[in-house]
């Protein structure tokens, strides 16, 4: 196998984690919305935790993309 082809395959496999990020964010927001509709008074207490979860999930997606780009261009 040529080196360029291996790089392309490796970069594609490294960015598979971005799909998991999409699923994770969907689960986070779905849980938040359902909880907010059940108990609107608890929203101010739960919202900072939601932001932390979103930030950590997005960071994993950015790391996955970074590894893919490093494999491709490094």
Buried (B, 14 or more C-beta within 10 A) or exposed (E): EEEEEEBEEBBEEBBEBBEEBEEBBEEBEEEBEEBBEEEEEEEEEBEEEBEEBBEEBEEBBEEBBEBBEEBBEE
